[in-house]
Amino acid sequence: MFDIKEDRKKMEDTIERFRDEMKKVRTGRAHPDMLSGIKVEVYGQFMPLNQAANITAADATLLVVTPFDPANIAAIESAIRADQSLGLNPADDGRVIRVPIPALTEERRKEIVKNASAKVENAKVALRNIREDARKAVKIADEMSEDVKKRAEKDIDELTKEFTDKIDAEFKSKSDEIMKL
């Protein structure tokens, strides 16, 4: 009998990566994960922003970035400003960096949804690749009868559909959140 537990685990991992990517997508409200994709050059090497500073949401329209070492404040500020996909304009007072989150225009909201849909497609491609690998494993399994192989392929397809539906539901929820004023 063919076991799809390993394939389910791979698909669950894909969903988790997708959710992490969706957390980085801007929704109009300040959220510390918005800055999680930013790399800062400190001490001669690049590291994630959350390893060089503490990021908090002061309110719905303001992020506060507190560097662990105040000497890195200029590098952190320029790294945030350099990420054009976020369109943020940070300001520092020598100790902390305040990052105001401007209100999103309708056009910008649609652009963000479009960019998020690319992440959806990447996740679906990953699921399809897992499905194809599983189907290949079924086809080359000599110890299985044709009926068992057909059933295993059907189970793999159902599993793929289940996870594809989860991705679609996550994206719908996120796009609704982005488009909500």
SEDREN-67933 format. One record per residue (C-alpha): chain; x, y, z. Coordinates in nm, 3 decimals, padded with zeros to 5 digits. Example, Ala and Ser with C-alpha at 12.3 -4.5 7.8 and 13.67 -1.06 7.14 Angstrom:
<recs>
 chaine       X       Y       Z
      A  01.230 -00.450  00.780
      A  01.367 -00.106  00.714
</recs>
This chain:
<recs>
 chaine       X       Y       Z
      A  00.000  00.000  00.000
      A  00.122  00.350 -00.083
      A  00.166  00.592  00.210
      A  00.100  00.961  00.143
      A  00.196  01.083  00.493
      A  00.534  01.206  00.370
      A  00.370  01.391  00.081
      A  00.115  01.544  00.320
      A  00.402  01.666  00.540
      A  00.576  01.825  00.239
      A  00.253  01.997  00.139
      A  00.196  02.120  00.496
      A  00.549  02.266  00.491
      A  00.466  02.440  00.162
      A  00.152  02.589  00.318
      A  00.355  02.713  00.618
      A  00.609  02.881  00.388
      A  00.319  03.038  00.198
      A  00.166  03.170  00.521
      A  00.501  03.317  00.621
      A  00.520  03.492  00.283
      A  00.167  03.624  00.324
      A  00.258  03.773  00.664
      A  00.513  03.992  00.485
      A  00.249  04.134  00.250
      A  00.139  04.482  00.348
      A -00.228  04.521  00.441
      A -00.250  04.886  00.540
      A -00.202  04.819  00.909
      A  00.135  04.826  01.081
      A  00.267  04.479  01.156
      A  00.625  04.389  01.256
      A  00.635  04.105  00.999
      A  00.613  04.367  00.723
      A  00.984  04.428  00.774
      A  01.088  04.064  00.812
      A  01.219  04.038  00.455
      A  01.464  04.326  00.498
      A  01.835  04.247  00.524
      A  02.065  04.498  00.695
      A  02.441  04.523  00.657
      A  02.584  04.542  01.007
      A  02.934  04.449  01.123
      A  03.033  04.376  00.762
      A  02.765  04.116  00.690
      A  02.399  04.105  00.594
      A  02.147  03.981  00.850
      A  01.769  03.992  00.887
      A  01.642  04.313  01.041
      A  01.491  04.129  01.338
      A  01.844  04.013  01.436
      A  01.974  04.371  01.442
      A  01.676  04.544  01.602
      A  01.352  04.502  01.791
      A  01.044  04.579  01.580
      A  00.712  04.674  01.740
      A  00.384  04.817  01.617
      A  00.314  05.129  01.824
      A -00.031  05.159  01.666
      A -00.208  05.074  01.340
      A -00.005  05.330  01.143
      A  00.341  05.326  01.306
      A  00.623  05.075  01.343
      A  00.902  05.144  01.591
      A  01.242  04.987  01.521
      A  01.483  04.990  01.816
      A  01.836  04.886  01.713
      A  02.024  04.661  01.953
      A  02.332  04.877  01.878
      A  02.256  05.246  01.818
      A  02.562  05.265  01.587
      A  02.360  05.066  01.329
      A  02.070  05.312  01.313
      A  02.175  05.466  00.978
      A  02.225  05.124  00.813
      A  01.885  05.003  00.936
      A  01.709  05.319  00.822
      A  01.864  05.303  00.475
      A  01.779  04.932  00.440
      A  01.413  05.002  00.518
      A  01.407  05.296  00.276
      A  01.581  05.087  00.004
      A  01.302  04.826 -00.005
      A  01.089  04.987 -00.276
      A  00.819  04.720 -00.257
      A  00.715  04.854  00.084
      A  00.736  05.223 -00.005
      A  00.817  05.331  00.349
      A  00.997  05.647  00.465
      A  01.155  05.590  00.808
      A  01.280  05.868  01.038
      A  01.514  05.835  01.334
      A  01.572  06.041  01.646
      A  01.912  05.894  01.731
      A  01.776  05.609  01.944
      A  01.479  05.460  01.757
      A  01.350  05.457  01.402
      A  00.987  05.546  01.349
      A  00.832  05.402  01.033
      A  00.496  05.561  00.953
      A  00.270  05.334  00.749
      A  00.090  05.553  00.495
      A -00.268  05.479  00.397
      A -00.291  05.267  00.085
      A -00.449  05.402 -00.230
      A -00.687  05.183 -00.429
      A -00.426  05.149 -00.702
      A -00.156  05.044 -00.452
      A -00.393  04.792 -00.294
      A -00.456  04.631 -00.633
      A -00.082  04.620 -00.699
      A -00.021  04.450 -00.363
      A -00.291  04.190 -00.438
      A -00.131  04.128 -00.778
      A  00.211  04.077 -00.616
      A  00.056  03.845 -00.358
      A -00.105  03.640 -00.635
      A  00.247  03.567 -00.766
      A  00.326  03.413 -00.426
      A  00.007  03.205 -00.458
      A  00.121  03.072 -00.794
      A  00.465  02.985 -00.655
      A  00.304  02.788 -00.373
      A  00.075  02.604 -00.617
      A  00.373  02.517 -00.838
      A  00.547  02.374 -00.531
      A  00.237  02.162 -00.456
      A  00.222  02.039 -00.814
      A  00.590  01.942 -00.800
      A  00.526  01.739 -00.484
      A  00.230  01.574 -00.660
      A  00.440  01.487 -00.964
      A  00.717  01.338 -00.749
      A  00.460  01.128 -00.564
      A  00.300  01.010 -00.890
      A  00.642  00.910 -01.026
      A  00.707  00.711 -00.710
      A  00.374  00.531 -00.758
      A  00.444  00.452 -01.124
      A  00.784  00.294 -01.055
      A  00.660  00.090 -00.758
      A  00.667 -00.269 -00.888
      A  00.507 -00.431 -00.584
      A  00.174 -00.251 -00.637
      A -00.110 -00.377 -00.851
      A -00.267 -00.146 -01.111
      A -00.576 -00.094 -00.893
      A -00.363  00.011 -00.596
      A -00.162  00.246 -00.819
      A -00.481  00.407 -00.951
      A -00.614  00.451 -00.597
      A -00.282  00.601 -00.481
      A -00.285  00.847 -00.773
      A -00.641  00.944 -00.685
      A -00.540  00.996 -00.320
      A -00.246  01.213 -00.428
      A -00.472  01.424 -00.651
      A -00.725  01.468 -00.367
      A -00.446  01.569 -00.129
      A -00.316  01.822 -00.381
      A -00.666  01.966 -00.429
      A -00.711  01.993 -00.052
      A -00.392  02.195 -00.013
      A -00.458  02.405 -00.324
      A -00.796  02.496 -00.175
      A -00.622  02.597  00.150
      A -00.390  02.827 -00.044
      A -00.685  02.980 -00.230
      A -00.871  03.037  00.098
      A -00.565  03.201  00.258
      A -00.520  03.425 -00.045
      A -00.887  03.523 -00.054
      A -00.872  03.616  00.314
      A -00.553  03.817  00.264
      A -00.679  03.995 -00.049
      A -01.003  04.085  00.130
      A -00.794  04.226  00.417
      A -00.581  04.427  00.173
      A -00.877  04.569 -00.019
      A -01.070  04.661  00.297
      A -01.048  05.032  00.372
</recs>
